Amino acid sequence: MLTFPNRILFVGFGAVARCTLPILLQHISVDPKRITIMDFAPNEAALQPWIEQGMTFVRDRVTPENLGTLLGQHISAETSSSTWHGTSIVAKSSNGATTGAYCISTRR
C-alpha cells in the first residue's frame, strides 16, 4: 500500500465524495488527521464515522473571493513551497444531473 504523507482536502462531501473516501483509503495509507472535509451544508450522519477516525470537518463555502486563503489554510500549512494538486471526480446520475467531488492535496 502506498504511504501518503501529505494533507488531503475534500471540498464538498456529497455522494461522490462519500463514495471516493473509502476507496481512496483502501489504496493509500494516510493519517486520518491529515484529511480535512469541507462543506457548507453537510450531512452530519455521513460525516460522523470519519470524524470519529480523526478527520477534520470544516463548515465553510469556497468562493472566488476566498479560494486561495481558504484552501491555503487547510493544505499548505507545513510549507510555503507546496504545490497544490487536484483531482476532479464527476459523475452523472440516472436523471442526467451532474455531481462531483474535488480532492486537493499538497506535494513538496
Helices and strands as residue ranges (DSSP letters): E 2-3, E 8-11, H 15-27, E 28-29, G 32-34, E 35-39, H 44-52, E 56-59, H 67-75, E 83-92, E 98-107
